[in-house]
Amino acid sequence: MYKTDILIIGAGVIGLAVAEELSALSKSIIVVEKNESFGRETSSRNSEVIHGGIYYPHDSLKTRMCVKGRELLYEFCEKNNIAHKKTGKLIVATEKEEIGAIESLFSNACKNGVPGLKIMDREEIKKMEPDIFGITALHSPETGIVDSHSLMQRLIGKAKANGVTMAYNSEVMAIEKDKDIYNVKVRDANETTTLAARVVINCAGLDSDTIAEMVGIDIRECKYELQYCKGQYFRVNQRKAGRVKRLIYPVPHPKAGGLGIHATPDLGGGLRLGPDHEYLKNRIKDYSVDESRKKEFCASVKRFMPSIEEGDIFTDTAGIRPKLRDYGSDFSDFIIKEETASGFPGLINLIGIESPGLTASLAIAEHVRQIAFPA
């Protein structure tokens, strides 16, 4: 049996940010990750966008974490030489019926404290992005992109320098509470090891509800159940990719789910389209991309990028988002909760940390520190 003050489950960007934040507290910390390395699931299979905080309700945890996280992330990237770019973003209305939605987004984003916003007309759109069509658009200059792999590498480096232990290929099999200690059984290759910790922080992403259930949380009663939501990406050929400089998003339609198929420049000068939105019927992590979706992608993007043709795009990658199961609400907030009220003091669950989780990661880490070790 190994003893540690803090056990963090999951080495995606959230788990790593929490590890780095807590590593300054002079406590022993182990991070366990079932995959062979860090960030192998949601953290490396997304649009790598630094979000502004436009979409979410003003009083939500998502908004607070996104707005604060954006500021922290830009600052962290500058200080640590992590590749990033403040590209700006256009949310484009292509028909009159969408103008009201643009105005509502503008109002909500202003309430959330997103700086520099402007509603643009078609001439301003064309001047800014000649290949993009829109009758009006919301411009967010603070939105950007980041090299998420380099970000995670730097978080690990800083955490390890402060004594954090990383344990890869280590899958949590069971968790038992013994008074004020959690005995966590971890399988590494063919061996099972028990780690004893006073504080367990569940940053397991796609498996976070499973981990909570292992401890003894009733995930149905607590509304912690996750649904896997797959998103596929296509890439634009280089001839057309370089003609779009900013993130281009459609007006979101609530019934469609997600923010819509958007165009995202990357730091290498490429352009990706996606993700789409497909709830999976099972918990299989299938990252294949369906070539037959090309027509749907092209038609969706063509509304705001008329020059795009099916021959211009090819399959890229896919990711899976840990969405909270729909319990009749139009909005699902992040769950970040210390579980004393459920009978599990010292357990902190982070569940449903989907977009804007990457943007919010450093703010979430600060929030977890304040919950786990209040001043």
N, C-alpha and C positions, 0 to 999 in steps of 0.2 A: 504493500500500500504506500502511495505517495501522498504527502500532505502539501496543500497550497492555500494561501489566503483567498485567492480569487481564481475561479475557473471560468474561462470564456469559451462557449461552444460556438464554433463557426469562424472561419478566417476569410470571410468576404470583407468588403470595405467597411461595413459597420463593425464587425468584430475587431478588425484591425485598428480602426479609429478609437474604439473603446479601450483596447489594449494600450495603445500609445498614450491616451489621455490618463489612464490609471497608473501607468508605469512610473509616474513621478511621485507616487504616494508612499514609496518605500515598503511595498507589500509584495509578497511572492505571487506571481501570476503565471498561469499556464493557459495557452490557447490550444484547443484541440480541433482538428479539422479532418473530416473523413476522407477527403480527396488527397491526391498526392502533392498538391501545392495549394497556394492561396488563390482566392478569387476565381474558382473554376466554374461557378454557376452564374447567378444573376449579375454579379459585380463585373463580369467580363463580357457579358452578352446583353448590352444595352446601347443606347444612343450616345453615351458619354456626354450628356448635356448638363451644363450648369444652369439650372432653372432660375427664373426671376422670382417666382411666387405669385403668378398671375391668377391661377385657376381656382385655388382652394379657398374655402370659407375663412373669413377673417379671424374667427375665434378658434380655429382648429390648430392642433399640434403640427400638422403638416405645414401650415403657413408659417408658424413660429420657427420651426426647425429649418424650413427652406430659406426664409429670408435671412436668418442669422447664419445659416450654413453657407449660403452663397458668399457672404462677406468673409467668413473664416476661410473658405476654400480658396478664394482668389488670393488672400493674404498668405496662406500656407504655400500655395504654388509659387508665388513670387519669392518667398524666403528660401524655398527649397529647390528652386530651378526645375520645377515640374512643368512640362510642356502643356500649355493651355492657350486659349485665345478667346477674347471677348468679341465674338463675331456679331452679336446682335441677332434679333429674331423678328420676323414678320408673321403675324397671324392674319391670314388673308381671307377676306370675304369675296366670293366670286359671283354672288347673286344678291339681289336687293333684300331677300328674306333673311340674309345673314347679318345685315347692318346692325340690327338691334343687339345681336349677340356680341358684336365687336364693342359696342357702347357699354354693354353690361360687363364685359371683361375689363374694359378700361376702368370703369367705376370700382369694380372689385379689387383690381390690382392697386389702384391709388389708395384704397382703404387699407390694403395690406402693406403699404409703404414701399412699393416697388418704384425706384427712381427713374426719371428720364423718359417716361412713356409719352407717346404721341400717336394720335389717330391721323393716318395719311390718306390722301386721295389717290386716284389712279395715276396721275402724272408724277406724283412724288414716289409712288411705288416703282414706276417704270424707270425713273431717274436712278433710283437706288439699286434696282435689280431688273435690268432690261429684259431678261428672259421670263419674268414672272408677271402673270396677269392677276389683277384684282381691282374691284371697284372701290374698295377701301381696305385698310389694314391697320392693325395695332403694332407699332414698332416698340420693341423692348431692347434698348441698347446694352443692358446689363447681362443679357443671356449670353452664354458662351459654351465652349467645349473644353474637355480636359483629357489628358492621357491617363485613364483610370489605372492601367497597369503600373505606370511609374508612380502614381499616387500611392497605390497599395505597397509597392516596394519600399517607398520612403517611410511609410507608417511602420512597416515591419522593422526597418533599419533602426528607427528611433526607439521603438519598443524594445528590441533586443539589446540595444545599447544600455537600456535601463534595467536589464535583467529579465525580461519576459522570455519564457520558454515557448517555442512553437513545436507542436506535435502533429505532424501530418500523418495520413493513412491511419487515423485514429478515430474510429466510429463509436459514438456513445450507444451502448446497448441497454443500459438500465440505470435508473437513478433512485436511490433509497435515502430517505431522511432519517437520521439517527440523532435525536435531540436537536442541537443547533448545527449539526454537520450534515453535509450532503455527500454520500458515498456514490461516486459516479463510475460505473463499470465501462471501460473503454477497450475495444478490440483493436489490436494492432497486429496485422498479419494473422497468425493463428493463436496469438496469446491474448489473454484478457487481464487487464490491469485495473486496479481500483484507485481512483483519485479522490481524496477527501478534501473538501473545501467548505469554508463557512459562507462564501458568497458564490453563487452560480449565476452567470449572465448568459441568457439564451439568445444568441445572435445567429441562429441556425438557418435563417432565410426560408428556403422552400420546405425545410423540415422543422421549423420552429414550433408549429402546433403539435407535432409528434413529440418533440422534446418536452413541451409543457404537459402533455398527457402522461408521459413517462413518470413525471414527478408525482402526479396525482391530481392535476387540475382537470376539472370537467370542462373540456374545450367547447362543448355544445352549449352548456349553460353560460359560460363566460363569453361566448361568441368569438372564439379564437380560431375556428376552423378555416382552413385555407382552401382555395381553389387554384389549380394551376392554369395560368393564362399564357398561352404561347404567342409569341410575336416573331414574325419572319421579316427578313430584310433582303432587299435587292440592291445591287450596286449599279451605278450609272457609268457608262464608258467614259474614258478620260476626255474625249473630244467635247462632251457636253458638261462633264462634271465641273470643270473649272470656271464655268460661266455663272455659277451660283455661289455667292460669297457668304450669305447669311443662312441661318436656320429658317426654313419656310414651313409653316404649319397651316393646315386648314382650320376653319372654325369648327370646334368640337361639337359633335352631336351626341347628347347623352345616351340615346338608345343604341348608338353604334358601339359604345364602350371605348375607353381610352381617349387619347387626344387626336386620333386620326393618323393616317399614313402621312408622314412628313418627310421633307428633304433635309438631310443633315450633312453639312460639309465635315470632313475630318482633317486632322492636323497634317496629313500627307497630301492634301490637295484633292482628295477623292470626294465622292458624294454618294451617300446611302439613302435609300428610300425605305421607310418603315417606322415602327413595326405595325403589322396588322394585329388582329385581336381575335384569338380563338380559345375558348375555354375547353380544356381537355377533360375527357370523361374518366380518366384514371390518373394515377400519380407517376406515370412513366415519364422520365426526363428525355424526351425525344427532341433532338436539336436539328433534325433534317429540315431542309427547305424544299417546299413543293414547287417545282418548276411551272406547274400549271396555273399558279397564282399570278404569273407574270401579267396576264391580260387585265386582271382586277387591279393590280398595282398601277399599271400604266394608265388605266382609265381614271383611277382616283387622283393620281398626281397631275394628269393632263388638265384637270380643271384649273389648276393654278400655274402649271408649267406646260403651256400648249405645244411646245416644240418636242416634248418627249415622245418617243415611239417605242414599241415593244422591242425592236432590235437594238435599242440603246441600253437596255438593262439586262443584268444576269444575276443569278442567285448568289447570295452572300452568306449570311449566317442566321441563327435564330436564338432566341432567349426565352426564358419562362419567368413570369412575374408571380410572386406570392400574394395573390389577391385574397382578401378576406371574403368569406362566403357572404352572399347577399342575404341579409336578414330583413329586407324590406326598406332599407335606407338608400337614398340616392348617392350618399357619400360615405366612404369608409376612411376613418382616420387611422394614423399610426397607433398601434398599441405599444406603449412603453410603461410597464407597470411592475412595481415591487409588490410581492404577493403575500405580505403579512396577513392581509384581510382574508385570504383564502387558506390560511394556515401554514404558509411556507415562507417565513421570514428569511431574508437573505437571497431569495430567488428573484431575479429580475427578468421578465419576459419582454422581448422585442419581437412583435408579430405583425405581419402585414406591412413590412417595410419595403414597399415597392417605390416607384417614382413618386416624389423626388428624393429617394433615399441616398443616392450618390451625392447630390448637392448638399443634402442635410447631414451627411455623415459626421462631420466634425462637431456640429451643433448637437446632434444626438449623443455623441460621446460626452460632451460637457454635461448634458442633461442627465445621463446615466450616472456620472460621477456625483452630481448633486443629490441624486436619489439614493445612491449606495452609501455615500460618505458625506452627509450634509455637514456644512461648516458649523 
